[in-house]
Amino acid sequence: MAGRIEDYALIGDMQTAALVCRDGTVDWLCLPRFDSHAVFAGLLGTEEHGFWRLGPAHAADAEPPTAARRSYRGDSLILESEWDTPRGTVRVTDFMPPRDGAPQLIRIVEGVTGRVPMRSALRMRFSYGRVVPWVHKHEGRTVAVAGPDSVWFDTEAETYGKALTTYADFTVAPGDRIAFTISWQPSHKQPPPLPEPEASLEATEDFWREWVEHCTYHGPYREAVIRSLITLKALTYAPTGGIVAAPTTSLPEDIGGVRNWDYRYTWLRDAAITLSSLLRTGYREEARAWREWLLRAVAGDPENLQIMYGIAGERELGEAELDWLPGYECSAPVRVGNGAAHQLQLDVYGEVTEALHLGHMTGLARNDYASLLQLKLIRYLEDHWQEPDEGIWEVRGPRRHFVHSKVMAWVAVDRTIKLIESGDADGPLERWKELRDDIHRDVCEKGYDKERNTFTQSYGSQELDASLLLIPQMGFLPPDDKRVIGTIEAIQRELSTPDGFILRYPTEGDREGVDGLPGDEGAFLACSFWMADDLAMIGRVDEARKLFEKLLALRNDLGLLAEEWDPRLKRQVGNFPQAFSHVPLIDTALRLTASGAYGG
């Protein structure tokens, strides 16, 4: 069985990523890209679906020992795990060097004390665990081939095959360093170059050290902010600038349930808010690359703006179910692709426009097509903002007039008006000012419940929705407006878990809820950070700080967050690590630092 979601560490090379468990098992790796087929899919199945375990040798009928300690080396994505055994202590260093060529996963075993027997067990299974590759020797190297893919395995340790698995048994003493590397290559090409593990380790450490030096945040939450920024950088596909929402698919929002989705794509919403955090912490190059990705993805067709694209701008992300995988802790189905790609989500226009506006305000070099795109998006909204949509949470039930969608349509128009007023674009200024007023009036009349003094999830509904917490953050209403305060307090009453975290919206257990799905889900971490932001904005800064620090305590030992927190099971759930959790962590840290609302 795979480990708990929070038991995993992330390593990556900004083109793909691997998850490494506390026992030294790589249970998830897609090659060569985030959205490629998995070579190790044990995370969503069993060991039969692919894994790579490297750690102290143990009896065949015993559980693999877990590391006594693990941490990232400084501010990097280099993982160091240490085991204390009766025979001594051993360290394993795992990393993926940033690359232009073949992707590599490198694991270096180092003896610390004593003499420790070790074992590497490598079981490669292509196509998400469905295809057993042809494993053979080629000029002294081990290679696994299946169809278009080949994975090359290099080590100085002696290896042998047994039960369709490649093993190495060896012993390390103090000072011994033995490296293991897998490299992906198209199967029709020549073998990839022999790896240079020690040089790659030094180069990888240099890369992360230099990148972190650009961070402009030096406040009291710097450790949490830096780790979140590194995670966001790791989720960026370097060749194109696209940003994946998470490196995994189908990690469940409800253990044993059907709320399992593929997040290895670029959501415009997630990428836009990621861009916002990167810009506000000094990372303009990533912002520029994402803007270029956006312009290529949307191309000359902004009227058909999708909510998500592939990491190179692909539009077709057809959803399918992998019925040979039982799912994480039997949470089926396992899905690849995402059928929500062609939903109508009007809030996306606001998020994209806000990101472009922020880039403009922070001095990102002017791009005339970006301004033209912004104008085209508003012309589309002008004709369609009054339509119902699927909303921010991608409901699979009927379309509604979601209040958050209307608020973000207002944001799109408001930011475009500011662009025109700055002199960097031309447009029908007075007409769009009237449009902005019309949307604002519509939301306040139809999306607000006067009796309960709260905005509601959609026009005419009684349900609440945590996305309403963004109303003051987007400038739709000032924080001291009684309707804003009423909404915050209503969400605290009706959408809080017993430990104070925030649900996205009500769910109905076994009955189909507003999102068209059965089952419940955990507290949505982004929404909980939004609550902390709002509390700070309305002057309840001590309460905001306490909630923020409770949220920080939910991170795993390496500072990583999934999408949600299950208050019943007291564990992380959903795809991992999740950009949509780490971005608001950064935003809240910046806000609390600016307000002086922090302990110590």
TIMITI-431129 format. One record per residue (C-alpha): x, y, z negated. Coordinates in pm, whole numbers. Layout:
<pt east="X" north="Y" up="Z"/>
...
***
This chain:
<pt east="0" north="0" up="0"/>
<pt east="119" north="353" up="76"/>
<pt east="203" north="585" up="-211"/>
<pt east="-18" north="863" up="-341"/>
<pt east="-28" north="1158" up="-106"/>
<pt east="171" north="1371" up="-351"/>
<pt east="437" north="1101" up="-378"/>
<pt east="570" north="1197" up="-35"/>
<pt east="845" north="1435" up="66"/>
<pt east="857" north="1619" up="398"/>
<pt east="1163" north="1621" up="621"/>
<pt east="1161" north="1752" up="977"/>
<pt east="1343" north="1918" up="1264"/>
<pt east="1078" north="2168" up="1382"/>
<pt east="965" north="1930" up="1652"/>
<pt east="835" north="1642" up="1442"/>
<pt east="835" north="1537" up="1078"/>
<pt east="863" north="1232" up="854"/>
<pt east="712" north="1155" up="515"/>
<pt east="940" north="980" up="264"/>
<pt east="790" north="813" up="-44"/>
<pt east="944" north="804" up="-393"/>
<pt east="1056" north="445" up="-335"/>
<pt east="1265" north="545" up="-32"/>
<pt east="1011" north="435" up="231"/>
<pt east="946" north="638" up="544"/>
<pt east="578" north="563" up="602"/>
<pt east="503" north="822" up="871"/>
<pt east="700" north="943" up="1173"/>
<pt east="579" north="1040" up="1520"/>
<pt east="838" north="1058" up="1798"/>
<pt east="938" north="1274" up="1972"/>
<pt east="674" north="1538" up="1880"/>
<pt east="433" north="1602" up="1595"/>
<pt east="144" north="1479" up="1810"/>
<pt east="321" north="1177" up="1962"/>
<pt east="231" north="820" up="1872"/>
<pt east="365" north="709" up="1535"/>
<pt east="661" north="472" up="1515"/>
<pt east="602" north="432" up="1140"/>
<pt east="228" north="428" up="1062"/>
<pt east="233" north="240" up="732"/>
<pt east="80" north="550" up="571"/>
<pt east="-249" north="468" up="744"/>
<pt east="-223" north="93" up="727"/>
<pt east="18" north="-164" up="590"/>
<pt east="383" north="-249" up="634"/>
<pt east="281" north="-436" up="947"/>
<pt east="220" north="-98" up="1110"/>
<pt east="578" north="26" up="1068"/>
<pt east="802" north="153" up="790"/>
<pt east="1166" north="211" up="695"/>
<pt east="1263" north="140" up="335"/>
<pt east="1608" north="226" up="204"/>
<pt east="1681" north="181" up="-164"/>
<pt east="1817" north="-53" up="-432"/>
<pt east="1765" north="-421" up="-356"/>
<pt east="1480" north="-584" up="-546"/>
<pt east="1317" north="-925" up="-578"/>
<pt east="1085" north="-1019" up="-294"/>
<pt east="785" north="-1044" up="-529"/>
<pt east="858" north="-713" up="-708"/>
<pt east="753" north="-360" up="-624"/>
<pt east="1031" north="-144" up="-476"/>
<pt east="1183" north="73" up="-751"/>
<pt east="1101" north="442" up="-737"/>
<pt east="1366" north="712" up="-754"/>
<pt east="1437" north="848" up="-1102"/>
<pt east="1503" north="1193" up="-957"/>
<pt east="1454" north="1366" up="-626"/>
<pt east="1483" north="1721" up="-501"/>
<pt east="1562" north="1926" up="-195"/>
<pt east="1923" north="2037" up="-168"/>
<pt east="1894" north="2406" up="-250"/>
<pt east="1664" north="2600" up="-20"/>
<pt east="1661" north="2341" up="258"/>
<pt east="1466" north="2047" up="395"/>
<pt east="1739" north="1800" up="297"/>
<pt east="1597" north="1546" up="51"/>
<pt east="1814" north="1388" up="-217"/>
<pt east="1679" north="1089" up="-415"/>
<pt east="1861" north="911" up="-696"/>
<pt east="1796" north="571" up="-851"/>
<pt east="1930" north="455" up="-1187"/>
<pt east="1966" north="76" up="-1188"/>
<pt east="2113" north="-173" up="-1435"/>
<pt east="2421" north="-186" up="-1211"/>
<pt east="2469" north="185" up="-1156"/>
<pt east="2334" north="498" up="-988"/>
<pt east="2291" north="557" up="-616"/>
<pt east="2186" north="858" up="-410"/>
<pt east="2011" north="865" up="-69"/>
<pt east="2014" north="1184" up="138"/>
<pt east="1741" north="1209" up="405"/>
<pt east="1717" north="1477" up="672"/>
<pt east="1637" north="1550" up="1036"/>
<pt east="1883" north="1788" up="1202"/>
<pt east="1731" north="2074" up="1405"/>
<pt east="1800" north="1975" up="1763"/>
<pt east="1798" north="2044" up="2132"/>
<pt east="1843" north="1680" up="2229"/>
<pt east="1730" north="1344" up="2093"/>
<pt east="1535" north="1358" up="1764"/>
<pt east="1718" north="1190" up="1479"/>
<pt east="1635" north="1077" up="1127"/>
<pt east="1954" north="1036" up="925"/>
<pt east="1984" north="861" up="589"/>
<pt east="2313" north="863" up="397"/>
<pt east="2362" north="627" up="103"/>
<pt east="2617" north="740" up="-158"/>
<pt east="2742" north="547" up="-458"/>
<pt east="2745" north="754" up="-777"/>
<pt east="2829" north="507" up="-1058"/>
<pt east="2874" north="132" up="-1078"/>
<pt east="2824" north="-107" up="-788"/>
<pt east="2463" north="-103" up="-661"/>
<pt east="2323" north="-365" up="-420"/>
<pt east="2116" north="-190" up="-151"/>
<pt east="1881" north="-292" up="126"/>
<pt east="1759" north="-121" up="443"/>
<pt east="1442" north="-273" up="593"/>
<pt east="1342" north="-122" up="928"/>
<pt east="1021" north="-226" up="1099"/>
<pt east="947" north="-20" up="1411"/>
<pt east="598" north="-43" up="1557"/>
<pt east="507" north="178" up="1849"/>
<pt east="164" north="323" up="1938"/>
<pt east="53" north="371" up="1575"/>
<pt east="153" north="22" up="1469"/>
<pt east="-10" north="-162" up="1758"/>
<pt east="294" north="-248" up="1974"/>
<pt east="586" north="-465" up="1865"/>
<pt east="894" north="-340" up="2055"/>
<pt east="1166" north="-550" up="2216"/>
<pt east="1460" north="-519" up="1973"/>
<pt east="1803" north="-611" up="2106"/>
<pt east="2169" north="-513" up="2104"/>
<pt east="2318" north="-281" up="2364"/>
<pt east="2694" north="-221" up="2351"/>
<pt east="2697" north="-283" up="1977"/>
<pt east="2396" north="-63" up="1904"/>
<pt east="2046" north="-182" up="1808"/>
<pt east="1766" north="-54" up="2031"/>
<pt east="1388" north="-102" up="2015"/>
<pt east="1205" north="-56" up="2346"/>
<pt east="835" north="-44" up="2431"/>
<pt east="699" north="118" up="2745"/>
<pt east="827" north="475" up="2779"/>
<pt east="990" north="486" up="2435"/>
<pt east="1315" north="364" up="2287"/>
<pt east="1451" north="406" up="1934"/>
<pt east="1822" north="353" up="1872"/>
<pt east="1946" north="238" up="1531"/>
<pt east="2306" north="310" up="1434"/>
<pt east="2493" north="217" up="1117"/>
<pt east="2830" north="83" up="1005"/>
<pt east="2651" north="-167" up="782"/>
<pt east="2604" north="-521" up="910"/>
<pt east="2246" north="-583" up="1024"/>
<pt east="2034" north="-889" up="1095"/>
<pt east="1683" north="-960" up="1215"/>
<pt east="1417" north="-1152" up="1026"/>
<pt east="1037" north="-1163" up="1062"/>
<pt east="1042" north="-889" up="1329"/>
<pt east="1229" north="-657" up="1091"/>
<pt east="1589" north="-530" up="1100"/>
<pt east="1769" north="-561" up="767"/>
<pt east="2101" north="-448" up="620"/>
<pt east="2219" north="-572" up="281"/>
<pt east="2523" north="-398" up="131"/>
<pt east="2673" north="-270" up="-193"/>
<pt east="2792" north="83" up="-271"/>
<pt east="3050" north="191" up="-527"/>
<pt east="3141" north="547" up="-638"/>
<pt east="3251" north="753" up="-341"/>
<pt east="3111" north="513" up="-78"/>
<pt east="2901" north="681" up="191"/>
<pt east="2714" north="468" up="444"/>
<pt east="2495" north="634" up="706"/>
<pt east="2191" north="505" up="893"/>
<pt east="2040" north="689" up="1190"/>
<pt east="1748" north="635" up="1425"/>
<pt east="1734" north="837" up="1747"/>
<pt east="1448" north="853" up="1999"/>
<pt east="1510" north="856" up="2373"/>
<pt east="1290" north="796" up="2682"/>
<pt east="1343" north="429" up="2760"/>
<pt east="1445" north="492" up="3121"/>
<pt east="1734" north="720" up="3025"/>
<pt east="2088" north="645" up="2917"/>
<pt east="2145" north="582" up="2544"/>
<pt east="2151" north="893" up="2326"/>
<pt east="2491" north="1008" up="2200"/>
<pt east="2631" north="832" up="1897"/>
<pt east="2520" north="1021" up="1586"/>
<pt east="2759" north="1221" up="1370"/>
<pt east="2584" north="1207" up="1032"/>
<pt east="2825" north="1411" up="821"/>
<pt east="2860" north="1691" up="1076"/>
<pt east="2483" north="1693" up="1125"/>
<pt east="2430" north="1721" up="750"/>
<pt east="2659" north="2023" up="728"/>
<pt east="2491" north="2188" up="1028"/>
<pt east="2144" north="2125" up="886"/>
<pt east="2235" north="2278" up="552"/>
<pt east="2385" north="2582" up="729"/>
<pt east="2069" north="2623" up="938"/>
<pt east="1836" north="2637" up="637"/>
<pt east="2064" north="2858" up="430"/>
<pt east="2088" north="3113" up="709"/>
<pt east="1714" north="3101" up="776"/>
<pt east="1617" north="3155" up="411"/>
<pt east="1849" north="3456" up="390"/>
<pt east="1604" north="3649" up="608"/>
<pt east="1330" north="3632" up="344"/>
<pt east="1242" north="3977" up="210"/>
<pt east="1047" north="3854" up="-95"/>
<pt east="1245" north="3862" up="-421"/>
<pt east="965" north="3854" up="-677"/>
<pt east="901" north="3627" up="-974"/>
<pt east="744" north="3350" up="-763"/>
<pt east="1035" north="3329" up="-522"/>
<pt east="1092" north="2954" up="-568"/>
<pt east="731" north="2873" up="-473"/>
<pt east="727" north="3125" up="-188"/>
<pt east="1056" north="3001" up="-39"/>
<pt east="945" north="2638" up="-50"/>
<pt east="617" north="2732" up="118"/>
<pt east="800" north="2933" up="385"/>
<pt east="1035" north="2642" up="455"/>
<pt east="731" north="2416" up="487"/>
<pt east="565" north="2654" up="733"/>
<pt east="888" north="2673" up="934"/>
<pt east="898" north="2292" up="939"/>
<pt east="544" north="2289" up="1083"/>
<pt east="648" north="2515" up="1372"/>
<pt east="718" north="2342" up="1703"/>
<pt east="1040" north="2521" up="1797"/>
<pt east="1030" north="2477" up="2177"/>
<pt east="700" north="2667" up="2214"/>
<pt east="630" north="2854" up="1888"/>
<pt east="310" north="2659" up="1826"/>
<pt east="233" north="2583" up="1459"/>
<pt east="63" north="2259" up="1352"/>
<pt east="-189" north="2266" up="1068"/>
<pt east="-21" north="1957" up="917"/>
<pt east="210" north="1681" up="1042"/>
<pt east="-40" north="1404" up="966"/>
<pt east="-372" north="1266" up="1079"/>
<pt east="-658" north="1109" up="884"/>
<pt east="-535" north="1153" up="529"/>
<pt east="-880" north="1161" up="369"/>
<pt east="-1053" north="1455" up="206"/>
<pt east="-1264" north="1194" up="23"/>
<pt east="-1077" north="873" up="-70"/>
<pt east="-1259" north="584" up="97"/>
<pt east="-1479" north="820" up="300"/>
<pt east="-1506" north="931" up="663"/>
<pt east="-1375" north="1289" up="631"/>
<pt east="-1052" north="1205" up="812"/>
<pt east="-922" north="1437" up="1085"/>
<pt east="-615" north="1485" up="1304"/>
<pt east="-435" north="1807" up="1207"/>
<pt east="-131" north="1780" up="1436"/>
<pt east="-249" north="2065" up="1658"/>
<pt east="-235" north="2441" up="1659"/>
<pt east="-549" north="2598" up="1517"/>
<pt east="-560" north="2963" up="1614"/>
<pt east="-694" north="3043" up="1268"/>
<pt east="-425" north="2854" up="1077"/>
<pt east="-148" north="2980" up="1302"/>
<pt east="-269" north="3339" up="1280"/>
<pt east="-270" north="3340" up="899"/>
<pt east="68" north="3165" up="900"/>
<pt east="196" north="3441" up="1125"/>
<pt east="66" north="3695" up="875"/>
<pt east="265" north="3542" up="590"/>
<pt east="580" north="3510" up="799"/>
<pt east="562" north="3873" up="910"/>
<pt east="515" north="3999" up="556"/>
<pt east="819" north="3807" up="435"/>
<pt east="1058" north="3917" up="709"/>
<pt east="1024" north="3655" up="983"/>
<pt east="955" north="3845" up="1304"/>
<pt east="1113" north="3595" up="1542"/>
<pt east="858" north="3328" up="1450"/>
<pt east="581" north="3585" up="1495"/>
<pt east="711" north="3683" up="1838"/>
<pt east="733" north="3317" up="1944"/>
<pt east="377" north="3247" up="1829"/>
<pt east="245" north="3550" up="2014"/>
<pt east="410" north="3424" up="2332"/>
<pt east="260" north="3079" up="2269"/>
<pt east="-83" north="3239" up="2227"/>
<pt east="-59" north="3432" up="2552"/>
<pt east="41" north="3118" up="2743"/>
<pt east="-231" north="2906" up="2581"/>
<pt east="-513" north="3153" up="2643"/>
<pt east="-370" north="3251" up="2983"/>
<pt east="-620" north="3440" up="3199"/>
<pt east="-925" north="3281" up="3041"/>
<pt east="-1001" north="3448" up="2706"/>
<pt east="-1373" north="3393" up="2758"/>
<pt east="-1311" north="3022" up="2700"/>
<pt east="-1094" north="3067" up="2394"/>
<pt east="-1057" north="2737" up="2208"/>
<pt east="-1024" north="2714" up="1832"/>
<pt east="-720" north="2488" up="1870"/>
<pt east="-469" north="2378" up="2132"/>
<pt east="-187" north="2130" up="2160"/>
<pt east="151" north="2246" up="2040"/>
<pt east="253" north="2330" up="2397"/>
<pt east="-86" north="2491" up="2471"/>
<pt east="-267" north="2177" up="2590"/>
<pt east="-645" north="2217" up="2604"/>
<pt east="-769" north="1858" up="2615"/>
<pt east="-750" north="1701" up="2268"/>
<pt east="-1003" north="1421" up="2310"/>
<pt east="-1090" north="1244" up="1985"/>
<pt east="-1052" north="866" up="1951"/>
<pt east="-1057" north="612" up="1668"/>
<pt east="-774" north="364" up="1605"/>
<pt east="-972" north="65" up="1486"/>
<pt east="-664" north="-152" up="1421"/>
<pt east="-559" north="78" up="1136"/>
<pt east="-754" north="34" up="810"/>
<pt east="-684" north="392" up="702"/>
<pt east="-519" north="543" up="397"/>
<pt east="-658" north="350" up="97"/>
<pt east="-924" north="208" up="333"/>
<pt east="-1045" north="554" up="437"/>
<pt east="-1169" north="483" up="788"/>
<pt east="-1189" north="575" up="1065"/>
<pt east="-838" north="678" up="1159"/>
<pt east="-873" north="949" up="1423"/>
<pt east="-635" north="1094" up="1681"/>
<pt east="-728" north="1398" up="1883"/>
<pt east="-989" north="1640" up="1754"/>
<pt east="-1340" north="1676" up="1889"/>
<pt east="-1380" north="2016" up="1724"/>
<pt east="-1148" north="2174" up="1983"/>
<pt east="-1437" north="2298" up="2196"/>
<pt east="-1659" north="2422" up="1913"/>
<pt east="-1773" north="2783" up="1909"/>
<pt east="-1615" north="2951" up="1607"/>
<pt east="-1654" north="3324" up="1635"/>
<pt east="-1430" north="3393" up="1336"/>
<pt east="-1128" north="3287" up="1542"/>
<pt east="-1155" north="3608" up="1744"/>
<pt east="-1112" north="3803" up="1422"/>
<pt east="-815" north="3599" up="1301"/>
<pt east="-631" north="3631" up="1632"/>
<pt east="-700" north="4003" up="1655"/>
<pt east="-589" north="4055" up="1293"/>
<pt east="-263" north="3871" up="1366"/>
<pt east="-195" north="4079" up="1676"/>
<pt east="-280" north="4394" up="1478"/>
<pt east="-42" north="4300" up="1197"/>
<pt east="235" north="4231" up="1448"/>
<pt east="175" north="4573" up="1598"/>
<pt east="175" north="4741" up="1255"/>
<pt east="499" north="4572" up="1143"/>
<pt east="695" north="4678" up="1447"/>
<pt east="680" north="4368" up="1665"/>
<pt east="787" north="4478" up="2012"/>
<pt east="492" north="4588" up="2222"/>
<pt east="349" north="4339" up="2468"/>
<pt east="105" north="4487" up="2718"/>
<pt east="-67" north="4157" up="2787"/>
<pt east="-127" north="4107" up="2412"/>
<pt east="-313" north="4439" up="2406"/>
<pt east="-503" north="4344" up="2720"/>
<pt east="-598" north="4010" up="2564"/>
<pt east="-727" north="4187" up="2255"/>
<pt east="-951" north="4408" up="2467"/>
<pt east="-1084" north="4108" up="2661"/>
<pt east="-1165" north="3926" up="2337"/>
<pt east="-1374" north="4221" up="2218"/>
<pt east="-1560" north="4240" up="2546"/>
<pt east="-1650" north="3874" up="2498"/>
<pt east="-1758" north="3932" up="2138"/>
<pt east="-1968" north="4228" up="2246"/>
<pt east="-2195" north="3985" up="2430"/>
<pt east="-2176" north="3686" up="2196"/>
<pt east="-2136" north="3798" up="1833"/>
<pt east="-2508" north="3751" up="1768"/>
<pt east="-2497" north="3381" up="1856"/>
<pt east="-2489" north="3103" up="1595"/>
<pt east="-2168" north="2901" up="1575"/>
<pt east="-2000" north="2611" up="1394"/>
<pt east="-1809" north="2840" up="1159"/>
<pt east="-1470" north="2831" up="989"/>
<pt east="-1522" north="2480" up="846"/>
<pt east="-1605" north="2321" up="1185"/>
<pt east="-1935" north="2177" up="1074"/>
<pt east="-2067" north="1891" up="1281"/>
<pt east="-2424" north="1978" up="1197"/>
<pt east="-2640" north="2238" up="1379"/>
<pt east="-2501" north="2582" up="1457"/>
<pt east="-2584" north="2863" up="1217"/>
<pt east="-2533" north="3235" up="1182"/>
<pt east="-2241" north="3199" up="941"/>
<pt east="-2170" north="3517" up="746"/>
<pt east="-1793" north="3468" up="758"/>
<pt east="-1806" north="3442" up="1138"/>
<pt east="-1990" north="3773" up="1161"/>
<pt east="-1748" north="3939" up="918"/>
<pt east="-1453" north="3827" up="1128"/>
<pt east="-1625" north="3953" up="1444"/>
<pt east="-1639" north="4288" up="1265"/>
<pt east="-1267" north="4254" up="1186"/>
<pt east="-1189" north="4194" up="1553"/>
<pt east="-1373" north="4509" up="1659"/>
<pt east="-1231" north="4716" up="1373"/>
<pt east="-868" north="4623" up="1448"/>
<pt east="-916" north="4689" up="1818"/>
<pt east="-1057" north="5032" up="1742"/>
<pt east="-741" north="5100" up="1540"/>
<pt east="-529" north="4986" up="1837"/>
<pt east="-709" north="5230" up="2066"/>
<pt east="-684" north="5511" up="1812"/>
<pt east="-307" north="5453" up="1789"/>
<pt east="-280" north="5527" up="2160"/>
<pt east="-151" north="5181" up="2254"/>
<pt east="-465" north="5073" up="2442"/>
<pt east="-762" north="5222" up="2623"/>
<pt east="-1121" north="5120" up="2566"/>
<pt east="-1476" north="5247" up="2509"/>
<pt east="-1400" north="5382" up="2164"/>
<pt east="-1740" north="5528" up="2076"/>
<pt east="-1928" north="5224" up="2205"/>
<pt east="-1715" north="4990" up="2000"/>
<pt east="-1752" north="5207" up="1690"/>
<pt east="-2127" north="5161" up="1729"/>
<pt east="-2072" north="4786" up="1774"/>
<pt east="-1869" north="4776" up="1453"/>
<pt east="-2149" north="4955" up="1268"/>
<pt east="-2411" north="4721" up="1416"/>
<pt east="-2227" north="4408" up="1301"/>
<pt east="-2171" north="4553" up="954"/>
<pt east="-2538" north="4644" up="918"/>
<pt east="-2650" north="4305" up="1044"/>
<pt east="-2438" north="4117" up="789"/>
<pt east="-2547" north="4334" up="498"/>
<pt east="-2915" north="4299" up="588"/>
<pt east="-2931" north="3931" up="685"/>
<pt east="-2642" north="3769" up="499"/>
<pt east="-2698" north="3918" up="155"/>
<pt east="-2932" north="3784" up="-113"/>
<pt east="-3048" north="4088" up="-313"/>
<pt east="-3212" north="3885" up="-588"/>
<pt east="-2894" north="3689" up="-666"/>
<pt east="-2658" north="3975" up="-573"/>
<pt east="-2446" north="3760" up="-346"/>
<pt east="-2368" north="3706" up="17"/>
<pt east="-2470" north="3362" up="141"/>
<pt east="-2315" north="3102" up="368"/>
<pt east="-2541" north="3183" up="662"/>
<pt east="-2834" north="3407" up="744"/>
<pt east="-3143" north="3300" up="552"/>
<pt east="-2969" north="3028" up="352"/>
<pt east="-2939" north="2981" up="-22"/>
<pt east="-2598" north="2808" up="-9"/>
<pt east="-2275" north="2980" up="-101"/>
<pt east="-1947" north="2948" up="84"/>
<pt east="-1595" north="3021" up="-40"/>
<pt east="-1507" north="3193" up="288"/>
<pt east="-1714" north="3486" up="154"/>
<pt east="-1416" north="3557" up="-73"/>
<pt east="-1242" north="3703" up="232"/>
<pt east="-1491" north="3992" up="259"/>
<pt east="-1285" north="4234" up="45"/>
<pt east="-951" north="4099" up="172"/>
<pt east="-1050" north="4181" up="530"/>
<pt east="-1167" north="4532" up="434"/>
<pt east="-1530" north="4464" up="523"/>
<pt east="-1633" north="4607" up="185"/>
<pt east="-1422" north="4758" up="-94"/>
<pt east="-1338" north="4532" up="-390"/>
<pt east="-1541" north="4746" up="-634"/>
<pt east="-1863" north="4712" up="-431"/>
<pt east="-2126" north="4548" up="-652"/>
<pt east="-2208" north="4302" up="-373"/>
<pt east="-1847" north="4186" up="-361"/>
<pt east="-1826" north="4143" up="-737"/>
<pt east="-2161" north="3962" up="-737"/>
<pt east="-2041" north="3722" up="-467"/>
<pt east="-1718" north="3644" up="-652"/>
<pt east="-1907" north="3571" up="-972"/>
<pt east="-2169" north="3360" up="-793"/>
<pt east="-1897" north="3147" up="-632"/>
<pt east="-1734" north="3105" up="-973"/>
<pt east="-2066" north="2980" up="-1112"/>
<pt east="-2177" north="2757" up="-827"/>
<pt east="-1865" north="2637" up="-643"/>
<pt east="-1613" north="2596" up="-926"/>
<pt east="-1497" north="2258" up="-1050"/>
<pt east="-1474" north="2207" up="-1429"/>
<pt east="-1106" north="2303" up="-1417"/>
<pt east="-1175" north="2626" up="-1230"/>
<pt east="-1081" north="2535" up="-874"/>
<pt east="-1307" north="2626" up="-583"/>
<pt east="-1506" north="2406" up="-344"/>
<pt east="-1561" north="2522" up="14"/>
<pt east="-1939" north="2477" up="-1"/>
<pt east="-2189" north="2235" up="-158"/>
<pt east="-2180" north="1874" up="-37"/>
<pt east="-2455" north="1617" up="-78"/>
<pt east="-2284" north="1290" up="-175"/>
<pt east="-2433" north="1003" up="22"/>
<pt east="-2675" north="1236" up="199"/>
<pt east="-2576" north="1438" up="503"/>
<pt east="-2489" north="1790" up="400"/>
<pt east="-2464" north="2127" up="573"/>
<pt east="-2152" north="2007" up="756"/>
<pt east="-2334" north="1711" up="912"/>
<pt east="-2130" north="1454" up="716"/>
<pt east="-2197" north="1227" up="418"/>
<pt east="-1967" north="1220" up="118"/>
<pt east="-1805" north="1477" up="-105"/>
<pt east="-1462" north="1637" up="-100"/>
<pt east="-1214" north="1790" up="-338"/>
<pt east="-1152" north="2152" up="-427"/>
<pt east="-1017" north="2334" up="-124"/>
<pt east="-684" north="2481" up="-229"/>
<pt east="-692" north="2778" up="9"/>
<pt east="-1027" north="2884" up="-136"/>
<pt east="-887" north="2864" up="-487"/>
<pt east="-600" north="3093" up="-389"/>
<pt east="-855" north="3329" up="-230"/>
<pt east="-1037" north="3343" up="-563"/>
<pt east="-714" north="3440" up="-739"/>
<pt east="-664" north="3715" up="-479"/>
<pt east="-1014" north="3849" up="-529"/>
<pt east="-986" north="3845" up="-907"/>
<pt east="-670" north="4053" up="-881"/>
<pt east="-841" north="4293" up="-640"/>
<pt east="-1131" north="4358" up="-880"/>
<pt east="-897" north="4420" up="-1172"/>
<pt east="-917" north="4082" up="-1346"/>
<pt east="-544" north="4035" up="-1302"/>
<pt east="-476" north="3815" up="-1606"/>
<pt east="-747" north="3574" up="-1492"/>
<pt east="-599" north="3583" up="-1139"/>
<pt east="-251" north="3502" up="-1267"/>
<pt east="-373" north="3214" up="-1482"/>
<pt east="-561" north="3060" up="-1188"/>
<pt east="-259" north="3107" up="-959"/>
<pt east="-26" north="2936" up="-1204"/>
<pt east="-274" north="2649" up="-1247"/>
<pt east="-265" north="2610" up="-869"/>
<pt east="114" north="2613" up="-866"/>
<pt east="104" north="2328" up="-1119"/>
<pt east="-87" north="2114" up="-866"/>
<pt east="212" north="2108" up="-631"/>
<pt east="407" north="1787" up="-627"/>
<pt east="757" north="1772" up="-774"/>
<pt east="895" north="1911" up="-446"/>
<pt east="658" north="2208" up="-428"/>
<pt east="427" north="2063" up="-160"/>
<pt east="48" north="2085" up="-130"/>
<pt east="-210" north="1889" up="65"/>
<pt east="-537" north="2043" up="179"/>
<pt east="-744" north="1969" up="-131"/>
<pt east="-736" north="1861" up="-495"/>
<pt east="-970" north="1587" up="-614"/>
<pt east="-1079" north="1693" up="-967"/>
<pt east="-1218" north="1347" up="-1043"/>
<pt east="-910" north="1148" up="-947"/>
<pt east="-664" north="1426" up="-1042"/>
<pt east="-467" north="1388" up="-720"/>
<pt east="-404" north="1562" up="-389"/>
<pt east="-619" north="1468" up="-91"/>
<pt east="-633" north="1563" up="276"/>
<pt east="-359" north="1605" up="534"/>
<pt east="-15" north="1680" up="393"/>
<pt east="159" north="1914" up="366"/>
<pt east="-103" north="2165" up="474"/>
<pt east="-21" north="2507" up="620"/>
<pt east="-363" north="2636" up="513"/>
<pt east="-264" north="2575" up="149"/>
<pt east="89" north="2714" up="161"/>
<pt east="-5" north="3037" up="342"/>
<pt east="-247" north="3166" up="75"/>
<pt east="3" north="3063" up="-193"/>
<pt east="244" north="3312" up="-37"/>
<pt east="-24" north="3577" up="3"/>
<pt east="-138" north="3551" up="-359"/>
<pt east="220" north="3561" up="-485"/>
<pt east="277" north="3882" up="-289"/>
<pt east="-43" north="4039" up="-425"/>
<pt east="25" north="3945" up="-787"/>
<pt east="383" north="4066" up="-761"/>
<pt east="266" north="4400" up="-621"/>
<pt east="19" north="4435" up="-909"/>
<pt east="271" north="4333" up="-1175"/>
<pt east="36" north="4051" up="-1281"/>
<pt east="283" north="3782" up="-1372"/>
<pt east="420" north="3632" up="-1686"/>
<pt east="778" north="3677" up="-1797"/>
***
